[in-house]
Each structure stands twice: as structure tokens, then as C-alpha cells.
Amino acid sequence: MFFPDFPYSAYELSAFSFSFETFSVSLKTGEIVHFEAPEPKVFRLWLRENGVRDISGKPLD
């Protein structure tokens, strides 16, 4: 399953954090990618619904 404009499938993702309007996403390969989602709350919900760990521990306002 893919998120619009994000080139990785949920299956490829391991964990994420969110800071300063940017998501840092850890891929299962060990690579870290950064993504500025047009709608951060929607992207975060998609990540969580697909079982990607949220390691930031911060609420997304």
C-alpha cells in the first residue's frame, strides 16, 4: 500500500518520527528518508494504520 507522493510502500517501512514539519522514516533496509507531507495528520494516520512504529512520542497538533 502506497501513500500519494511517497515513493515507498508501507511494507518497506520500519519506524518514523516527526519534527519541524518533516517526517523522518526508517526503511527496513536501514536507510532514513525524509518527507514533508502536505497533510501531516493524514500521513501519520496512514503510517500508524500500517503498523509503522512512531518513535517521536510527540502529539501531532
Secondary structure, DSSP 8 states (H G I E B T S, - for coil): -B-TT--SBGGGEEEEEEETTEEEEEETTS-EEEE--SSHHHHHHHHHHTT-EE-S-----
